[in-house]
Amino acid sequence: MSEDLEHIASHTISRSALSPAELAQEVKALGARWSVEGGDLKLVLQGPMTKAGKVAAYAGALADELDHHPHMVIDYQRFELTIHTHDQNAITVIDLVFAARLEQWLRTGGWD
C-alpha cells in the first residue's frame, strides 16, 4: 500500500478530473480515513486539539506549496478536511496529490 501512496504523491500536478473507477482506486490507496462525500475528498481524524493543530499547519503549508484550497475544521477532538478542485467542480489529480502527501506525513508522524 505504501508504494501506491508514493505513486499518488509523486503525480505531476494536474487539474484533470478522474473517472469514477480511477477515483475509487486512488481513494482506496489513501486508506480508510479518506472518503468521497458530496463531491469532496474528505479526511476525518479524531484526537487532541494540539495534534489537530499540527495537522492543520502542515495541510496549510502543503496548500500554499500546491496553490490549492482545502476547507479545514478543528473542533474538540476532531479535525476535518475537505478538498476538491473548484474550477473543475470535481476531485482531480491535484486533490489526490495533496491527500497522498498529507497521508504520508500523517503516517510518518504517527497519527493512528
Secondary structure, DSSP 8 states (H G I E B T S, - for coil): -HHHHHHHHTS-----B--HHHHHHHHHHH-TTEEEETTEEEEEEES-HHHHHHHHHHHHHHHHHHT---EEEEETTEEEEEE-BTTTTB-BHHHHHHHHHHHHHHHHTT--
